[in-house]
Amino acid sequence: MLTLIKSPFLEYKLTILRNKRTKNSLFRQTMNEISYLIAAEVLKHIKFKKIKIQTPIQNTYGNEISNPLIIVPILRAGLGLVEGFVKFLPNVEKGHIGLYRDEQTYQPVEYLCKLPKVNNRTILVLDPMLATGNSSSAAIDLIKERGVKVKNIKLVSLLAAPEGIENLRKNHNDLHIFTCSLDKGLNKKKYIVPGLGDAGDRYMGT
């Protein structure tokens, strides 16, 4: 399933991120801000259950998240989507998966995988740039190796290329993908077009 997150204000923020004249400090600030908009939409698709509580006046019923969440940013760029989820869910558990792209083969190379206990959890994988989909697919494989079913994993991105969407559909058919823009495609260097460049470099200022 593919969910496109759209609004004029979000498009305004995306324009700032896409602009090559945007300085690193503003890029980082805007990325953090847009993470709130994304988190608010993604959390609409999380399962909730009814619970009984007591207000200062009387007993009533409210909602609670059915399965605890774990957010897993793919380093480095995935860190740019963390803030919104952490602000909305201050007690959310976090994992980290480190992958870098081999510039010759365009295949992901793992250098870190730190995950908390994943049993009966919903996993949100944060990968802002869904280009070839190879890194996202590799990260999901690492999570599935720990016994998590695809139906309990959601991929959250900022921009996506059709090639990346197709790759994930082929390898993880039941995966729910969230993105703010489905861009035209990939260039010869496998960067998203029009894209916004290297999100990790621009977010970190390197």
Secondary structure, DSSP 8 states (H G I E B T S, - for coil): -EEE---HHHHHHHHHHH-TTS-HHHHHHHHHHHHHHHHHHHGGGS-EEEEEEE-SS-EEEEEEESS-EEEEEEETGGGGGHHHHHHH-TT-EE-EEEEEE-TTT--EEEEEEE----TT-EEEEE-SEESSSHHHHHHHHHHHTTT--GGGEEEE-SEE-HHHHHHHHHH-TT-EEEESEE-SEE-TTS-EES--S-HHHHHHT-
